[in-house]
Every structure is written in C-alpha cells, then in structure tokens.
C-alpha cells in the first residue's frame, strides 16, 4: 500500500544540505521487490559482520517505510561547513520520494550541466548497468545477450556496444522494449517465447554466447541464460531475484558446459579489475555517460507525487510502453 504523508523536514546540519526535489524515479526492479513485500529485509536482518541474512525478532524494515533512491533536486540551503554544493545547484541524491530532503553534502552528486535534469534520476540505474558490464567484461567481438530490456537492460545494451561487443542480442517479451533495444544498439532482438538458446547457437556456429547478462529478475530467464551461454562463458546475474527457483535446472547445461555465474551488485566493483577501479571512479564515468547516452526514450511515464498510488500500480502491473516512471513535484 502507498500513502503520501506530510512530514517535518529539519534545517540542514553543519555538513548537510537541504534539497527541493524536482524529479524522482521509481525503480521497476529493486523498488518493486520492496513494494511487493518480497525483499528479505521485511522478515530478515543482515548481520554486518558475517554478511548473512537471518530471521530476527525485529526485522530490518517495518512499515511505514519511506523508499526511493533516485532523487534530483535543487539545493535550497547548506550547512555552515559545506563548501559544495552551493545553493541553486542541481544534484542527485540516494534519497526517498519526498518533496524536500536533507542529506549529507558528501552524499550529493552534481547533475551535469546542459542535460535535462530529469535524466539525472538515471544516475543510480546507470551505476548498476555499468557495474554489470564491468563484471561481464566483454571483449572486442564478443557475443553478448541481454535478457530483460527494462531501463537497466537498455542501458547495458548501449554500454555493451560501446565496449566493443561484436553481436548484441536483446531478449524481452514486450514489443516496444525490443524496438527500443534496436535503437539502443542491439543487432538482433528475440521474444523469450521463442527458443532463445537455440537461436543464439544458430547465430554463432553453435558456440553460444560469450556473455549473457540477465536483468529480468525472472528465475526462468536465469535458467535460459545458463542454457544460452557457451562453454566456459559468463552469466552475469544483475537482478535482485525474489521468490523461489523450482524451475532452475543445474543438472544439464550448468553441469556440462561449465558456465561461470557472477553476481553483480552495485555496492562494489568487480575485484578482478584491481585497485585502480572503485565506486568513485565508476561514478565519474557515469557522470560522463549521462551526457553521452541516448536517455530520452527511456522516460515513458510521469506522475505528480500526489498520484503516487497510481504510479506504483502502473509500474507494478506493467502499463503499456512503460520503461522509466518518474514523479514530478510542484516547486
């Protein structure tokens, strides 16, 4: 259930800034898991020392829960010790859907000048997409299959082409998303109702894909990703999976074809890249990419924050043509 409530917003502390929100983006993956009650934090608590989830008398989350992590707004006020950002700057912050937020100044990211400020809400998604490509590490000429062509999948499609993939194959059941994937750089698109693994074999002299990047969040898609990748290839699981995996088969291709399954989570960068790469460097590249990628077609739906319940229902039920849904705010 979604409610819009009034809350008191404090003045910024010495190292904080107060931001008047212009746009905030709804995540169709992570945020929908939270909205649908499927996130483990509703029942479990993660131990910070062991990094394990376990049942607890008091779970990590409880209702009401302000959520959201893709906020773009204009700085209204700054604390006494803040030198940057300045009042009037447009910044991104990982803060909930709220008309005015207060956050540590170091937690803000400048939105590049010259772009539509709305595009800045994709800062979080683009970090996730880039992280997946850094985990996948496609080589020049590789066959890369991207399963799930929502916001992140479409961003990954553009990045895979930039990384030098020789053949980019997009997989999604929705016609409009497959069309967007072609615009984003996919060479071929496939409806998952058709045999994906067999089609990719036909395109690659029976080798299979070098890399499959799974972004749909569906267990059946992860199973098909394992079937689609070639011998010794990489399957990058970018989704925050929910539910159970009764249809996941590890007896066939997984056992015989030796694929490597890599979990890609945005909180850390691929350790194989070594000490030269960290999340700060990744963010620097994301800021550049916000000015270079084709982002406008991804924004398909807008709702004022007062219609939050309607917006969440649209994302939850997959409204026609929906890719990225954003809230707007009267400022």
Secondary structure, DSSP 4 states (H G I P E B T S, - for coil): ---------PPP-TTEEEEEEEEEEE-TTHHHHHHTT-SGGGTEEE-TTT--EEE-SS-S--SS------EEEEEEEE-TT--SS-TT-EEEES--S-SEEEEEGGGEEEPPTTS-GGGGGGHHHHHHHHHHHHHH-PPTT-EEEEE--SHHHHHHHHHHHHTT-SEEEEE-S-HHHHHHHHHHT-SEEE-TTS-HHHHHHHHTTT--EEEEEE-S--HHHHHHHHHHEEEEEEEEE-S---S--TT---SSHHHHH--EEEE--TTS--GGG-TT--HHHHHHHHHHHTTTS--GGGEEEEEEGGGHHHHHHHHHHT-TT-SEEEEE---
